[in-house]
Amino acid sequence: MQPAGPAAVVDDFADKMRAAKHVRRIRDMQEWDYEWIRLANPGKSHRELNEIANAHFARGRSIGINYGDPSVP
C-alpha cells in the first residue's frame, strides 16, 4: 500500500480554500446587509437591529445577493 500522494493534499487544500472564500463572502454580505438594515431603521437600538438582522439571516435572505428573496437564484 502506497501513502497518499500530494494530489490528495492539493485537493484537500483547494477544498479548504473554497470553503474559506465562501465563508468570507457570506460574512461580507451579512455585514453589508446589517449596514443596510441599520440605515433603514435609524431609530432602533443596537439590540433591536441585531434581532432584525438575525431574523433576516435566519430566513436565508441577503439584500446584497438577491434583494431579500431566497427564491431568486
CHARMM internal coordinates of N, CA and C (Angstrom, degrees):
IC EDIT
DIST 1 N 1 CA 1.4423
DIST 1 CA 1 C 1.5131
ANGL 1 N 1 CA 1 C 109.16
DIST 1 C 2 N 1.3258
ANGL 1 CA 1 C 2 N 115.93
DIHE 1 N 1 CA 1 C 2 N 128.94
DIST 2 N 2 CA 1.4581
ANGL 1 C 2 N 2 CA 120.20
DIHE 1 CA 1 C 2 N 2 CA -179.25
DIST 2 CA 2 C 1.5271
ANGL 2 N 2 CA 2 C 110.14
DIHE 1 C 2 N 2 CA 2 C -94.27
DIST 2 C 3 N 1.3296
ANGL 2 CA 2 C 3 N 116.05
DIHE 2 N 2 CA 2 C 3 N 147.13
DIST 3 N 3 CA 1.4701
ANGL 2 C 3 N 3 CA 118.94
DIHE 2 CA 2 C 3 N 3 CA 177.52
DIST 3 CA 3 C 1.5375
ANGL 3 N 3 CA 3 C 110.38
DIHE 2 C 3 N 3 CA 3 C -68.09
DIST 3 C 4 N 1.3135
ANGL 3 CA 3 C 4 N 115.20
DIHE 3 N 3 CA 3 C 4 N 156.58
DIST 4 N 4 CA 1.4672
ANGL 3 C 4 N 4 CA 119.88
DIHE 3 CA 3 C 4 N 4 CA 179.12
DIST 4 CA 4 C 1.5186
ANGL 4 N 4 CA 4 C 109.59
DIHE 3 C 4 N 4 CA 4 C -60.53
DIST 4 C 5 N 1.2994
ANGL 4 CA 4 C 5 N 115.76
DIHE 4 N 4 CA 4 C 5 N 134.86
DIST 5 N 5 CA 1.4575
ANGL 4 C 5 N 5 CA 121.26
DIHE 4 CA 4 C 5 N 5 CA -178.02
DIST 5 CA 5 C 1.5236
ANGL 5 N 5 CA 5 C 111.82
DIHE 4 C 5 N 5 CA 5 C -83.46
DIST 5 C 6 N 1.3068
ANGL 5 CA 5 C 6 N 116.04
DIHE 5 N 5 CA 5 C 6 N -179.25
DIST 6 N 6 CA 1.4646
ANGL 5 C 6 N 6 CA 120.43
DIHE 5 CA 5 C 6 N 6 CA -178.05
DIST 6 CA 6 C 1.5293
ANGL 6 N 6 CA 6 C 113.40
DIHE 5 C 6 N 6 CA 6 C -65.52
DIST 6 C 7 N 1.3266
ANGL 6 CA 6 C 7 N 117.81
DIHE 6 N 6 CA 6 C 7 N -21.45
DIST 7 N 7 CA 1.4603
ANGL 6 C 7 N 7 CA 119.62
DIHE 6 CA 6 C 7 N 7 CA -179.32
DIST 7 CA 7 C 1.5227
ANGL 7 N 7 CA 7 C 111.07
DIHE 6 C 7 N 7 CA 7 C -61.32
DIST 7 C 8 N 1.3153
ANGL 7 CA 7 C 8 N 117.60
DIHE 7 N 7 CA 7 C 8 N -38.99
DIST 8 N 8 CA 1.4598
ANGL 7 C 8 N 8 CA 120.71
DIHE 7 CA 7 C 8 N 8 CA 179.18
DIST 8 CA 8 C 1.5285
ANGL 8 N 8 CA 8 C 110.49
DIHE 7 C 8 N 8 CA 8 C -65.97
DIST 8 C 9 N 1.3209
ANGL 8 CA 8 C 9 N 116.18
DIHE 8 N 8 CA 8 C 9 N -37.70
DIST 9 N 9 CA 1.4587
ANGL 8 C 9 N 9 CA 120.62
DIHE 8 CA 8 C 9 N 9 CA 179.10
DIST 9 CA 9 C 1.5222
ANGL 9 N 9 CA 9 C 109.93
DIHE 8 C 9 N 9 CA 9 C -67.34
DIST 9 C 10 N 1.3230
ANGL 9 CA 9 C 10 N 117.13
DIHE 9 N 9 CA 9 C 10 N -41.65
DIST 10 N 10 CA 1.4639
ANGL 9 C 10 N 10 CA 121.73
DIHE 9 CA 9 C 10 N 10 CA 179.65
DIST 10 CA 10 C 1.5196
ANGL 10 N 10 CA 10 C 110.40
DIHE 9 C 10 N 10 CA 10 C -65.21
DIST 10 C 11 N 1.3267
ANGL 10 CA 10 C 11 N 117.83
DIHE 10 N 10 CA 10 C 11 N -43.95
DIST 11 N 11 CA 1.4645
ANGL 10 C 11 N 11 CA 121.16
DIHE 10 CA 10 C 11 N 11 CA 178.50
DIST 11 CA 11 C 1.5191
ANGL 11 N 11 CA 11 C 110.91
DIHE 10 C 11 N 11 CA 11 C -61.93
DIST 11 C 12 N 1.3294
ANGL 11 CA 11 C 12 N 116.45
DIHE 11 N 11 CA 11 C 12 N -42.81
DIST 12 N 12 CA 1.4560
ANGL 11 C 12 N 12 CA 121.07
DIHE 11 CA 11 C 12 N 12 CA 179.26
DIST 12 CA 12 C 1.5298
ANGL 12 N 12 CA 12 C 110.30
DIHE 11 C 12 N 12 CA 12 C -62.96
DIST 12 C 13 N 1.3105
ANGL 12 CA 12 C 13 N 116.69
DIHE 12 N 12 CA 12 C 13 N -42.90
DIST 13 N 13 CA 1.4563
ANGL 12 C 13 N 13 CA 121.55
DIHE 12 CA 12 C 13 N 13 CA 179.17
DIST 13 CA 13 C 1.5249
ANGL 13 N 13 CA 13 C 110.67
DIHE 12 C 13 N 13 CA 13 C -64.36
DIST 13 C 14 N 1.3142
ANGL 13 CA 13 C 14 N 117.26
DIHE 13 N 13 CA 13 C 14 N -42.44
DIST 14 N 14 CA 1.4665
ANGL 13 C 14 N 14 CA 121.08
DIHE 13 CA 13 C 14 N 14 CA 178.52
DIST 14 CA 14 C 1.5289
ANGL 14 N 14 CA 14 C 110.75
DIHE 13 C 14 N 14 CA 14 C -62.81
DIST 14 C 15 N 1.3227
ANGL 14 CA 14 C 15 N 117.06
DIHE 14 N 14 CA 14 C 15 N -40.79
DIST 15 N 15 CA 1.4682
ANGL 14 C 15 N 15 CA 120.76
DIHE 14 CA 14 C 15 N 15 CA 177.32
DIST 15 CA 15 C 1.5347
ANGL 15 N 15 CA 15 C 110.93
DIHE 14 C 15 N 15 CA 15 C -62.57
DIST 15 C 16 N 1.3251
ANGL 15 CA 15 C 16 N 116.06
DIHE 15 N 15 CA 15 C 16 N -42.69
DIST 16 N 16 CA 1.4643
ANGL 15 C 16 N 16 CA 120.06
DIHE 15 CA 15 C 16 N 16 CA 179.06
DIST 16 CA 16 C 1.5256
ANGL 16 N 16 CA 16 C 111.06
DIHE 15 C 16 N 16 CA 16 C -64.59
DIST 16 C 17 N 1.3213
ANGL 16 CA 16 C 17 N 117.20
DIHE 16 N 16 CA 16 C 17 N -39.68
DIST 17 N 17 CA 1.4618
ANGL 16 C 17 N 17 CA 120.96
DIHE 16 CA 16 C 17 N 17 CA 179.70
DIST 17 CA 17 C 1.5256
ANGL 17 N 17 CA 17 C 110.65
DIHE 16 C 17 N 17 CA 17 C -66.65
DIST 17 C 18 N 1.3468
ANGL 17 CA 17 C 18 N 117.03
DIHE 17 N 17 CA 17 C 18 N -40.98
DIST 18 N 18 CA 1.4678
ANGL 17 C 18 N 18 CA 120.45
DIHE 17 CA 17 C 18 N 18 CA 177.50
DIST 18 CA 18 C 1.5199
ANGL 18 N 18 CA 18 C 110.87
DIHE 17 C 18 N 18 CA 18 C -62.31
DIST 18 C 19 N 1.3271
ANGL 18 CA 18 C 19 N 116.78
DIHE 18 N 18 CA 18 C 19 N -43.37
DIST 19 N 19 CA 1.4615
ANGL 18 C 19 N 19 CA 121.58
DIHE 18 CA 18 C 19 N 19 CA 179.78
DIST 19 CA 19 C 1.5280
ANGL 19 N 19 CA 19 C 110.52
DIHE 18 C 19 N 19 CA 19 C -64.02
DIST 19 C 20 N 1.3212
ANGL 19 CA 19 C 20 N 117.14
DIHE 19 N 19 CA 19 C 20 N -42.30
DIST 20 N 20 CA 1.4645
ANGL 19 C 20 N 20 CA 121.05
DIHE 19 CA 19 C 20 N 20 CA 179.65
DIST 20 CA 20 C 1.5269
ANGL 20 N 20 CA 20 C 110.39
DIHE 19 C 20 N 20 CA 20 C -64.84
DIST 20 C 21 N 1.3197
ANGL 20 CA 20 C 21 N 117.13
DIHE 20 N 20 CA 20 C 21 N -40.57
DIST 21 N 21 CA 1.4657
ANGL 20 C 21 N 21 CA 121.15
DIHE 20 CA 20 C 21 N 21 CA 178.77
DIST 21 CA 21 C 1.5240
ANGL 21 N 21 CA 21 C 110.22
DIHE 20 C 21 N 21 CA 21 C -64.32
DIST 21 C 22 N 1.3227
ANGL 21 CA 21 C 22 N 117.05
DIHE 21 N 21 CA 21 C 22 N -40.24
DIST 22 N 22 CA 1.4602
ANGL 21 C 22 N 22 CA 121.47
DIHE 21 CA 21 C 22 N 22 CA 178.80
DIST 22 CA 22 C 1.5332
ANGL 22 N 22 CA 22 C 110.75
DIHE 21 C 22 N 22 CA 22 C -64.00
DIST 22 C 23 N 1.3243
ANGL 22 CA 22 C 23 N 116.89
DIHE 22 N 22 CA 22 C 23 N -43.72
DIST 23 N 23 CA 1.4604
ANGL 22 C 23 N 23 CA 121.56
DIHE 22 CA 22 C 23 N 23 CA 179.31
DIST 23 CA 23 C 1.5263
ANGL 23 N 23 CA 23 C 110.02
DIHE 22 C 23 N 23 CA 23 C -63.35
DIST 23 C 24 N 1.3378
ANGL 23 CA 23 C 24 N 117.55
DIHE 23 N 23 CA 23 C 24 N -43.33
DIST 24 N 24 CA 1.4658
ANGL 23 C 24 N 24 CA 120.76
DIHE 23 CA 23 C 24 N 24 CA 178.65
DIST 24 CA 24 C 1.5228
ANGL 24 N 24 CA 24 C 111.04
DIHE 23 C 24 N 24 CA 24 C -61.90
DIST 24 C 25 N 1.3175
ANGL 24 CA 24 C 25 N 116.84
DIHE 24 N 24 CA 24 C 25 N -40.81
DIST 25 N 25 CA 1.4664
ANGL 24 C 25 N 25 CA 120.57
DIHE 24 CA 24 C 25 N 25 CA -179.69
DIST 25 CA 25 C 1.5339
ANGL 25 N 25 CA 25 C 110.76
DIHE 24 C 25 N 25 CA 25 C -65.00
DIST 25 C 26 N 1.3242
ANGL 25 CA 25 C 26 N 116.43
DIHE 25 N 25 CA 25 C 26 N -42.81
DIST 26 N 26 CA 1.4662
ANGL 25 C 26 N 26 CA 119.83
DIHE 25 CA 25 C 26 N 26 CA 178.28
DIST 26 CA 26 C 1.5259
ANGL 26 N 26 CA 26 C 110.44
DIHE 25 C 26 N 26 CA 26 C -63.38
DIST 26 C 27 N 1.3350
ANGL 26 CA 26 C 27 N 117.37
DIHE 26 N 26 CA 26 C 27 N -43.66
DIST 27 N 27 CA 1.4710
ANGL 26 C 27 N 27 CA 120.35
DIHE 26 CA 26 C 27 N 27 CA 178.97
DIST 27 CA 27 C 1.5211
ANGL 27 N 27 CA 27 C 111.24
DIHE 26 C 27 N 27 CA 27 C -62.56
DIST 27 C 28 N 1.3318
ANGL 27 CA 27 C 28 N 116.70
DIHE 27 N 27 CA 27 C 28 N -42.22
DIST 28 N 28 CA 1.4600
ANGL 27 C 28 N 28 CA 120.25
DIHE 27 CA 27 C 28 N 28 CA 178.33
DIST 28 CA 28 C 1.5205
ANGL 28 N 28 CA 28 C 111.28
DIHE 27 C 28 N 28 CA 28 C -61.11
DIST 28 C 29 N 1.3379
ANGL 28 CA 28 C 29 N 116.56
DIHE 28 N 28 CA 28 C 29 N -42.83
DIST 29 N 29 CA 1.4548
ANGL 28 C 29 N 29 CA 119.93
DIHE 28 CA 28 C 29 N 29 CA 179.56
DIST 29 CA 29 C 1.5220
ANGL 29 N 29 CA 29 C 111.19
DIHE 28 C 29 N 29 CA 29 C -68.06
DIST 29 C 30 N 1.3234
ANGL 29 CA 29 C 30 N 118.00
DIHE 29 N 29 CA 29 C 30 N -36.34
DIST 30 N 30 CA 1.4607
ANGL 29 C 30 N 30 CA 120.78
DIHE 29 CA 29 C 30 N 30 CA 177.79
DIST 30 CA 30 C 1.5232
ANGL 30 N 30 CA 30 C 110.72
DIHE 29 C 30 N 30 CA 30 C -67.07
DIST 30 C 31 N 1.3305
ANGL 30 CA 30 C 31 N 117.49
DIHE 30 N 30 CA 30 C 31 N -38.15
DIST 31 N 31 CA 1.4601
ANGL 30 C 31 N 31 CA 120.28
DIHE 30 CA 30 C 31 N 31 CA 176.49
DIST 31 CA 31 C 1.5263
ANGL 31 N 31 CA 31 C 110.28
DIHE 30 C 31 N 31 CA 31 C -64.24
DIST 31 C 32 N 1.3300
ANGL 31 CA 31 C 32 N 116.12
DIHE 31 N 31 CA 31 C 32 N -42.11
DIST 32 N 32 CA 1.4615
ANGL 31 C 32 N 32 CA 120.84
DIHE 31 CA 31 C 32 N 32 CA 178.23
DIST 32 CA 32 C 1.5213
ANGL 32 N 32 CA 32 C 109.63
DIHE 31 C 32 N 32 CA 32 C -62.79
DIST 32 C 33 N 1.3303
ANGL 32 CA 32 C 33 N 116.99
DIHE 32 N 32 CA 32 C 33 N -45.77
DIST 33 N 33 CA 1.4607
ANGL 32 C 33 N 33 CA 121.70
DIHE 32 CA 32 C 33 N 33 CA 179.29
DIST 33 CA 33 C 1.5269
ANGL 33 N 33 CA 33 C 110.77
DIHE 32 C 33 N 33 CA 33 C -61.73
DIST 33 C 34 N 1.3286
ANGL 33 CA 33 C 34 N 117.06
DIHE 33 N 33 CA 33 C 34 N -42.17
DIST 34 N 34 CA 1.4622
ANGL 33 C 34 N 34 CA 120.03
DIHE 33 CA 33 C 34 N 34 CA -179.21
DIST 34 CA 34 C 1.5261
ANGL 34 N 34 CA 34 C 110.02
DIHE 33 C 34 N 34 CA 34 C -61.88
DIST 34 C 35 N 1.3305
ANGL 34 CA 34 C 35 N 116.69
DIHE 34 N 34 CA 34 C 35 N -42.32
DIST 35 N 35 CA 1.4659
ANGL 34 C 35 N 35 CA 119.83
DIHE 34 CA 34 C 35 N 35 CA 178.41
DIST 35 CA 35 C 1.5202
ANGL 35 N 35 CA 35 C 110.67
DIHE 34 C 35 N 35 CA 35 C -62.91
DIST 35 C 36 N 1.3206
ANGL 35 CA 35 C 36 N 117.11
DIHE 35 N 35 CA 35 C 36 N -41.00
DIST 36 N 36 CA 1.4620
ANGL 35 C 36 N 36 CA 120.65
DIHE 35 CA 35 C 36 N 36 CA 177.97
DIST 36 CA 36 C 1.5238
ANGL 36 N 36 CA 36 C 110.16
DIHE 35 C 36 N 36 CA 36 C -62.79
DIST 36 C 37 N 1.3270
ANGL 36 CA 36 C 37 N 117.97
DIHE 36 N 36 CA 36 C 37 N -44.31
DIST 37 N 37 CA 1.4641
ANGL 36 C 37 N 37 CA 122.59
DIHE 36 CA 36 C 37 N 37 CA 178.52
DIST 37 CA 37 C 1.5284
ANGL 37 N 37 CA 37 C 109.86
DIHE 36 C 37 N 37 CA 37 C -62.38
DIST 37 C 38 N 1.3248
ANGL 37 CA 37 C 38 N 116.34
DIHE 37 N 37 CA 37 C 38 N -41.89
DIST 38 N 38 CA 1.4721
ANGL 37 C 38 N 38 CA 120.61
DIHE 37 CA 37 C 38 N 38 CA 179.65
DIST 38 CA 38 C 1.5260
ANGL 38 N 38 CA 38 C 110.63
DIHE 37 C 38 N 38 CA 38 C -62.63
DIST 38 C 39 N 1.3217
ANGL 38 CA 38 C 39 N 117.20
DIHE 38 N 38 CA 38 C 39 N -43.19
DIST 39 N 39 CA 1.4685
ANGL 38 C 39 N 39 CA 120.30
DIHE 38 CA 38 C 39 N 39 CA -179.66
DIST 39 CA 39 C 1.5282
ANGL 39 N 39 CA 39 C 112.06
DIHE 38 C 39 N 39 CA 39 C -71.67
DIST 39 C 40 N 1.3315
ANGL 39 CA 39 C 40 N 117.07
DIHE 39 N 39 CA 39 C 40 N -30.52
DIST 40 N 40 CA 1.4587
ANGL 39 C 40 N 40 CA 121.40
DIHE 39 CA 39 C 40 N 40 CA -179.79
DIST 40 CA 40 C 1.5323
ANGL 40 N 40 CA 40 C 112.16
DIHE 39 C 40 N 40 CA 40 C -78.08
DIST 40 C 41 N 1.3295
ANGL 40 CA 40 C 41 N 117.55
DIHE 40 N 40 CA 40 C 41 N -15.63
DIST 41 N 41 CA 1.4661
ANGL 40 C 41 N 41 CA 122.45
DIHE 40 CA 40 C 41 N 41 CA -178.54
DIST 41 CA 41 C 1.5284
ANGL 41 N 41 CA 41 C 109.38
DIHE 40 C 41 N 41 CA 41 C -129.99
DIST 41 C 42 N 1.3279
ANGL 41 CA 41 C 42 N 117.83
DIHE 41 N 41 CA 41 C 42 N 69.86
DIST 42 N 42 CA 1.4743
ANGL 41 C 42 N 42 CA 119.73
DIHE 41 CA 41 C 42 N 42 CA -172.73
DIST 42 CA 42 C 1.5239
ANGL 42 N 42 CA 42 C 114.87
DIHE 41 C 42 N 42 CA 42 C -66.15
DIST 42 C 43 N 1.3267
ANGL 42 CA 42 C 43 N 119.70
DIHE 42 N 42 CA 42 C 43 N -25.07
DIST 43 N 43 CA 1.4567
ANGL 42 C 43 N 43 CA 120.70
DIHE 42 CA 42 C 43 N 43 CA -176.95
DIST 43 CA 43 C 1.5141
ANGL 43 N 43 CA 43 C 114.85
DIHE 42 C 43 N 43 CA 43 C -90.06
DIST 43 C 44 N 1.3294
ANGL 43 CA 43 C 44 N 117.45
DIHE 43 N 43 CA 43 C 44 N -1.15
DIST 44 N 44 CA 1.4680
ANGL 43 C 44 N 44 CA 121.27
DIHE 43 CA 43 C 44 N 44 CA -175.80
DIST 44 CA 44 C 1.5229
ANGL 44 N 44 CA 44 C 111.09
DIHE 43 C 44 N 44 CA 44 C -82.85
DIST 44 C 45 N 1.3292
ANGL 44 CA 44 C 45 N 114.57
DIHE 44 N 44 CA 44 C 45 N 148.88
DIST 45 N 45 CA 1.4640
ANGL 44 C 45 N 45 CA 120.07
DIHE 44 CA 44 C 45 N 45 CA 175.82
DIST 45 CA 45 C 1.5359
ANGL 45 N 45 CA 45 C 109.22
DIHE 44 C 45 N 45 CA 45 C -76.22
DIST 45 C 46 N 1.3110
ANGL 45 CA 45 C 46 N 114.73
DIHE 45 N 45 CA 45 C 46 N 169.16
DIST 46 N 46 CA 1.4685
ANGL 45 C 46 N 46 CA 120.46
DIHE 45 CA 45 C 46 N 46 CA 179.30
DIST 46 CA 46 C 1.5323
ANGL 46 N 46 CA 46 C 110.02
DIHE 45 C 46 N 46 CA 46 C -60.36
DIST 46 C 47 N 1.3174
ANGL 46 CA 46 C 47 N 115.79
DIHE 46 N 46 CA 46 C 47 N -41.02
DIST 47 N 47 CA 1.4675
ANGL 46 C 47 N 47 CA 120.52
DIHE 46 CA 46 C 47 N 47 CA -179.80
DIST 47 CA 47 C 1.5266
ANGL 47 N 47 CA 47 C 110.95
DIHE 46 C 47 N 47 CA 47 C -64.02
DIST 47 C 48 N 1.3345
ANGL 47 CA 47 C 48 N 117.29
DIHE 47 N 47 CA 47 C 48 N -44.36
DIST 48 N 48 CA 1.4638
ANGL 47 C 48 N 48 CA 120.81
DIHE 47 CA 47 C 48 N 48 CA 178.65
DIST 48 CA 48 C 1.5284
ANGL 48 N 48 CA 48 C 111.46
DIHE 47 C 48 N 48 CA 48 C -63.55
DIST 48 C 49 N 1.3233
ANGL 48 CA 48 C 49 N 115.60
DIHE 48 N 48 CA 48 C 49 N -39.76
DIST 49 N 49 CA 1.4715
ANGL 48 C 49 N 49 CA 119.26
DIHE 48 CA 48 C 49 N 49 CA 177.76
DIST 49 CA 49 C 1.5217
ANGL 49 N 49 CA 49 C 110.92
DIHE 48 C 49 N 49 CA 49 C -62.79
DIST 49 C 50 N 1.3278
ANGL 49 CA 49 C 50 N 116.82
DIHE 49 N 49 CA 49 C 50 N -40.65
DIST 50 N 50 CA 1.4641
ANGL 49 C 50 N 50 CA 120.30
DIHE 49 CA 49 C 50 N 50 CA 178.39
DIST 50 CA 50 C 1.5244
ANGL 50 N 50 CA 50 C 111.14
DIHE 49 C 50 N 50 CA 50 C -63.38
DIST 50 C 51 N 1.3279
ANGL 50 CA 50 C 51 N 117.26
DIHE 50 N 50 CA 50 C 51 N -39.86
DIST 51 N 51 CA 1.4603
ANGL 50 C 51 N 51 CA 120.42
DIHE 50 CA 50 C 51 N 51 CA 178.90
DIST 51 CA 51 C 1.5293
ANGL 51 N 51 CA 51 C 110.53
DIHE 50 C 51 N 51 CA 51 C -64.97
DIST 51 C 52 N 1.3226
ANGL 51 CA 51 C 52 N 117.03
DIHE 51 N 51 CA 51 C 52 N -42.75
DIST 52 N 52 CA 1.4670
ANGL 51 C 52 N 52 CA 120.92
DIHE 51 CA 51 C 52 N 52 CA 177.88
DIST 52 CA 52 C 1.5308
ANGL 52 N 52 CA 52 C 109.93
DIHE 51 C 52 N 52 CA 52 C -62.35
DIST 52 C 53 N 1.3286
ANGL 52 CA 52 C 53 N 115.80
DIHE 52 N 52 CA 52 C 53 N -46.58
DIST 53 N 53 CA 1.4656
ANGL 52 C 53 N 53 CA 120.24
DIHE 52 CA 52 C 53 N 53 CA -178.52
DIST 53 CA 53 C 1.5259
ANGL 53 N 53 CA 53 C 111.29
DIHE 52 C 53 N 53 CA 53 C -64.23
DIST 53 C 54 N 1.3258
ANGL 53 CA 53 C 54 N 117.95
DIHE 53 N 53 CA 53 C 54 N -42.99
DIST 54 N 54 CA 1.4655
ANGL 53 C 54 N 54 CA 120.46
DIHE 53 CA 53 C 54 N 54 CA -179.91
DIST 54 CA 54 C 1.5224
ANGL 54 N 54 CA 54 C 111.57
DIHE 53 C 54 N 54 CA 54 C -63.49
DIST 54 C 55 N 1.3384
ANGL 54 CA 54 C 55 N 116.97
DIHE 54 N 54 CA 54 C 55 N -40.15
DIST 55 N 55 CA 1.4642
ANGL 54 C 55 N 55 CA 119.85
DIHE 54 CA 54 C 55 N 55 CA 177.05
DIST 55 CA 55 C 1.5264
ANGL 55 N 55 CA 55 C 110.23
DIHE 54 C 55 N 55 CA 55 C -65.50
DIST 55 C 56 N 1.3108
ANGL 55 CA 55 C 56 N 116.18
DIHE 55 N 55 CA 55 C 56 N -38.85
DIST 56 N 56 CA 1.4616
ANGL 55 C 56 N 56 CA 122.26
DIHE 55 CA 55 C 56 N 56 CA 178.68
DIST 56 CA 56 C 1.5342
ANGL 56 N 56 CA 56 C 110.42
DIHE 55 C 56 N 56 CA 56 C -61.72
DIST 56 C 57 N 1.3279
ANGL 56 CA 56 C 57 N 116.71
DIHE 56 N 56 CA 56 C 57 N -47.75
DIST 57 N 57 CA 1.4659
ANGL 56 C 57 N 57 CA 121.05
DIHE 56 CA 56 C 57 N 57 CA -178.32
DIST 57 CA 57 C 1.5229
ANGL 57 N 57 CA 57 C 111.53
DIHE 56 C 57 N 57 CA 57 C -70.87
DIST 57 C 58 N 1.3397
ANGL 57 CA 57 C 58 N 117.42
DIHE 57 N 57 CA 57 C 58 N -33.69
DIST 58 N 58 CA 1.4677
ANGL 57 C 58 N 58 CA 121.21
DIHE 57 CA 57 C 58 N 58 CA -179.50
DIST 58 CA 58 C 1.5233
ANGL 58 N 58 CA 58 C 111.40
DIHE 57 C 58 N 58 CA 58 C -64.23
DIST 58 C 59 N 1.3206
ANGL 58 CA 58 C 59 N 116.51
DIHE 58 N 58 CA 58 C 59 N -27.94
DIST 59 N 59 CA 1.4622
ANGL 58 C 59 N 59 CA 120.10
DIHE 58 CA 58 C 59 N 59 CA 177.74
DIST 59 CA 59 C 1.5312
ANGL 59 N 59 CA 59 C 111.38
DIHE 58 C 59 N 59 CA 59 C -81.95
DIST 59 C 60 N 1.3252
ANGL 59 CA 59 C 60 N 117.65
DIHE 59 N 59 CA 59 C 60 N 1.05
DIST 60 N 60 CA 1.4588
ANGL 59 C 60 N 60 CA 121.02
DIHE 59 CA 59 C 60 N 60 CA 178.31
DIST 60 CA 60 C 1.5077
ANGL 60 N 60 CA 60 C 112.60
DIHE 59 C 60 N 60 CA 60 C 75.34
DIST 60 C 61 N 1.3194
ANGL 60 CA 60 C 61 N 116.21
DIHE 60 N 60 CA 60 C 61 N 28.52
DIST 61 N 61 CA 1.4488
ANGL 60 C 61 N 61 CA 119.85
DIHE 60 CA 60 C 61 N 61 CA -176.62
DIST 61 CA 61 C 1.5066
ANGL 61 N 61 CA 61 C 111.45
DIHE 60 C 61 N 61 CA 61 C -104.66
DIST 61 C 62 N 1.3302
ANGL 61 CA 61 C 62 N 114.09
DIHE 61 N 61 CA 61 C 62 N 151.59
DIST 62 N 62 CA 1.4467
ANGL 61 C 62 N 62 CA 120.59
DIHE 61 CA 61 C 62 N 62 CA 174.51
DIST 62 CA 62 C 1.5135
ANGL 62 N 62 CA 62 C 107.85
DIHE 61 C 62 N 62 CA 62 C -146.77
DIST 62 C 63 N 1.2973
ANGL 62 CA 62 C 63 N 116.37
DIHE 62 N 62 CA 62 C 63 N 122.29
DIST 63 N 63 CA 1.4510
ANGL 62 C 63 N 63 CA 121.64
DIHE 62 CA 62 C 63 N 63 CA 179.57
DIST 63 CA 63 C 1.5194
ANGL 63 N 63 CA 63 C 109.87
DIHE 62 C 63 N 63 CA 63 C -63.36
DIST 63 C 64 N 1.3182
ANGL 63 CA 63 C 64 N 116.93
DIHE 63 N 63 CA 63 C 64 N -40.78
DIST 64 N 64 CA 1.4551
ANGL 63 C 64 N 64 CA 121.06
DIHE 63 CA 63 C 64 N 64 CA -176.10
DIST 64 CA 64 C 1.5191
ANGL 64 N 64 CA 64 C 113.81
DIHE 63 C 64 N 64 CA 64 C -71.84
DIST 64 C 65 N 1.3312
ANGL 64 CA 64 C 65 N 118.56
DIHE 64 N 64 CA 64 C 65 N -25.99
DIST 65 N 65 CA 1.4569
ANGL 64 C 65 N 65 CA 120.46
DIHE 64 CA 64 C 65 N 65 CA -177.11
DIST 65 CA 65 C 1.5157
ANGL 65 N 65 CA 65 C 111.55
DIHE 64 C 65 N 65 CA 65 C -95.63
DIST 65 C 66 N 1.3273
ANGL 65 CA 65 C 66 N 117.19
DIHE 65 N 65 CA 65 C 66 N -49.64
DIST 66 N 66 CA 1.4665
ANGL 65 C 66 N 66 CA 119.02
DIHE 65 CA 65 C 66 N 66 CA -173.00
DIST 66 CA 66 C 1.5216
ANGL 66 N 66 CA 66 C 112.76
DIHE 65 C 66 N 66 CA 66 C -135.63
DIST 66 C 67 N 1.3254
ANGL 66 CA 66 C 67 N 116.15
DIHE 66 N 66 CA 66 C 67 N 23.86
DIST 67 N 67 CA 1.4692
ANGL 66 C 67 N 67 CA 121.93
DIHE 66 CA 66 C 67 N 67 CA 177.79
DIST 67 CA 67 C 1.5246
ANGL 67 N 67 CA 67 C 112.36
DIHE 66 C 67 N 67 CA 67 C 54.86
DIST 67 C 68 N 1.3132
ANGL 67 CA 67 C 68 N 117.09
DIHE 67 N 67 CA 67 C 68 N 32.92
DIST 68 N 68 CA 1.4482
ANGL 67 C 68 N 68 CA 121.61
DIHE 67 CA 67 C 68 N 68 CA 175.59
DIST 68 CA 68 C 1.5183
ANGL 68 N 68 CA 68 C 115.34
DIHE 67 C 68 N 68 CA 68 C 84.99
DIST 68 C 69 N 1.3141
ANGL 68 CA 68 C 69 N 118.33
DIHE 68 N 68 CA 68 C 69 N 2.17
DIST 69 N 69 CA 1.4676
ANGL 68 C 69 N 69 CA 120.89
DIHE 68 CA 68 C 69 N 69 CA -178.36
DIST 69 CA 69 C 1.5224
ANGL 69 N 69 CA 69 C 109.30
DIHE 68 C 69 N 69 CA 69 C -107.96
DIST 69 C 70 N 1.3573
ANGL 69 CA 69 C 70 N 118.38
DIHE 69 N 69 CA 69 C 70 N 105.27
DIST 70 N 70 CA 1.4650
ANGL 69 C 70 N 70 CA 120.36
DIHE 69 CA 69 C 70 N 70 CA -177.06
DIST 70 CA 70 C 1.5334
ANGL 70 N 70 CA 70 C 113.17
DIHE 69 C 70 N 70 CA 70 C -68.56
DIST 70 C 71 N 1.3373
ANGL 70 CA 70 C 71 N 118.75
DIHE 70 N 70 CA 70 C 71 N -12.81
DIST 71 N 71 CA 1.4642
ANGL 70 C 71 N 71 CA 119.95
DIHE 70 CA 70 C 71 N 71 CA 179.85
DIST 71 CA 71 C 1.5243
ANGL 71 N 71 CA 71 C 112.48
DIHE 70 C 71 N 71 CA 71 C -81.90
DIST 71 C 72 N 1.3481
ANGL 71 CA 71 C 72 N 116.33
DIHE 71 N 71 CA 71 C 72 N -14.93
DIST 72 N 72 CA 1.4649
ANGL 71 C 72 N 72 CA 120.51
DIHE 71 CA 71 C 72 N 72 CA 179.42
DIST 72 CA 72 C 1.5158
ANGL 72 N 72 CA 72 C 108.30
DIHE 71 C 72 N 72 CA 72 C -81.66
DIST 72 C 73 N 1.3274
ANGL 72 CA 72 C 73 N 117.76
DIHE 72 N 72 CA 72 C 73 N 131.05
DIST 73 N 73 CA 1.4773
ANGL 72 C 73 N 73 CA 119.16
DIHE 72 CA 72 C 73 N 73 CA -179.10
DIST 73 CA 73 C 1.5049
ANGL 73 N 73 CA 73 C 112.92
DIHE 72 C 73 N 73 CA 73 C -68.84
END
COOR INIT
IC SEED 1 N 1 CA 1 C
IC BUILD
